[in-house]
Structure formats: C-alpha cells, structure tokens
Amino acid sequence: MAPKGATMAQEEETTELVNTEEVNPKAYPLADQALTSKIMTLIQQAVNYKQLRRGANEATKTLNRGLSEFIVMAADAEPLEIILHLPLLCEDKNVPYVFVRSKQALGRACGVSRPIVACSVTINEGSQLKSQIVTIQQEIERLLV
C-alpha cells in the first residue's frame, strides 16, 4: 500500500512494483500478459451479458451447481489460502482455472472499484460470447498440461 498522503500516480507506481514481484508458487497456472489481457476483455464483456459471478463464494457456488465455464483467480490474494479450495473443486468438476497477477486489475475488469480475488464466467445457452469462452478455455487447458 502507498503511504497515507500518496498521490494517485504514486499508488499506481506501487501497484506496478507489486505486479513485477515474484508471485506465490502455489498460484499455478499463472496466465502470461497476452492471455491475461484476453481474459480481462472477456470478463468485461461477460459483465454486460450477465455471465459473471464475482468473489470466491460466488465462484464456489457456480462450481457446485455446474454453471461455471472457467474460474479466474488473483495470484496476489492475501492470504492465498482463501481461494486455494477453488483449484481442487475445478479439478473435481473438470472446469478450467487460471491465476492472473493482480486482484486490482481483476476487480476493474469485473466493473467494481474494489479488488476481487476470484470470479467465474458462467454458462448461458445461445450466448454471443460462446466462441470466445471456448477459445479461452482451450488456452487455459494448454497451460494446465
């Protein structure tokens, strides 16, 4: 966190420094920059189509109900253990999952001003996002192999 009297530019600078640091090795698979930008773009579109659930609890619910297409988690969640039950659930349900570096960026992509540690893109029959979702699912599965 930036000092109390810090300006917005200093806070963004601090955020950039956090993003270049090593992430927790438990946060696997970690999306590279190109995949992260594709995922964030899809998440922004999923918000408009009401195909996004925000937060670790909501992501868990979509997995248990079989509604989740894929799960995105933040590698800088503190402590990381609050979301580490999700990869286990994903493997049980055969749902692809991926970590992105920043919870702040994930929150912004979800259309919220607060950081978000996990979100789930959900199934919707006849959705216009289906082809993009399938493409991202395949890229995430390539990371897992």
N, C-alpha and C positions, 0 to 999 in steps of 0.2 A: 504494500500500500504506500501511496505517496504521503509525504508529510502533511500535517493539517492545513497549512496555508498554501499548499501547492496549487499551481495553475493547471488548467486542463491539459496544456501541452506537456507539462512535467508528468502528469498522470499517464498520458498516452505513452510517453517515453519509458516510464516504469513498466507499463504493460508490455511494451515491445521487449524490454530486457527479460521479463518473465518468460515470454514466448521462445526466446533463444536458449534458455536454460535447458539442462537435461530433464526429461520427464521421468516419472516413476516407471521402472521396468515392468511393473505389473500392468501398465496400460498398453496392452498389446491386443490387436494390431493397431498401430498408430498410422493415421492417414497422412500421406505426403501433402505438400502445399496444393498441387493441382487437384487431387481428389477432394481435399478439404473445401476448396472453392466450389467444386461441383456440388458437394453435399450441402453446403450453405445456401447455394442458389435454389436447390430443390426444396430445402426446408422452407425458404421464403415463399415459394410457390405453394407448398403444402399448407401453409398457414391460410392462404387465400381460399383454398379448396376444402378447408376444414378437415384435413387429413393429418393433423399433427397433434400429438399429446405431449405436453411439457412436464418435465420433472421425473425424478426416479420412481416415485409411487405410481404415477400415471403410466409410465413405461412398463412397470411390473404388471399392472392391471391389463394392459393391452396384450402382453405376452401370455398371461394366464388365460385370457379369453380367446386367444388365437387370432387377434386382429392386427398384429404388427407385421409390417413388411420388412423393416430393419430398424435397429436401435443405434443411436449416436450418443456417445458419452464424452465428457470432458476429462482429459488426462490430468488437468490441474485442479481437480476437485480435492478439497481438503477437509477431512481425510479421504483418501481414495476409496477406503473400505466401504463408504456409504453407498457406492454404486457397484462394488465388485460382485454382488449377487446376480447382477444382470447378465454378465457373460455366461454364467452357469445355466441360468434359465434359457438363454438364447440357444445354447448348445443342446439342451434337452428338447427344445421346440423346433430346432433346425431353422433358426432365424439368424440372418447375418447381422453382425455388430461391428462397430468400429469406434475408435477413440479419435477425437480431434484435440489439438493442443489447448485451446482456450475456452473456458466456460463463459467468459465475457462475450466472445465472438459468437458462441452458440446462442446465448441469450439474445443478442442483437438480431441474429438470423431468425429466431423464433418470434420476433416482433415484440420483445419485452425489454424493459430498461434494466432489468436485474440479470445477474449471471444465472445460467441454467446448467446443471450438471449432467442431465440426460434428457433425451426426447425420443419419441417413437413416431415414425411415419406409418400411418395406418392404411388398411385395405379399404378400397372403395370401388365397387363394381362399376365399370364404364368410365373410370376416371381418365381425364386427359393427361394425367401425369404417369400413367402406367408404363409407357415405354421408357421414360426417364428413370423411373423407380427400378425397373428390371435392369437397365444398364448399370446403375449404381450398385445394385445387389451383386451383379456379376463381378464388378471391380472389387468390392469388399471381400467376396469369396476368394478372389485371387490372392488377396493379402493374407487370408487365413491359411492358405495351403503352404 
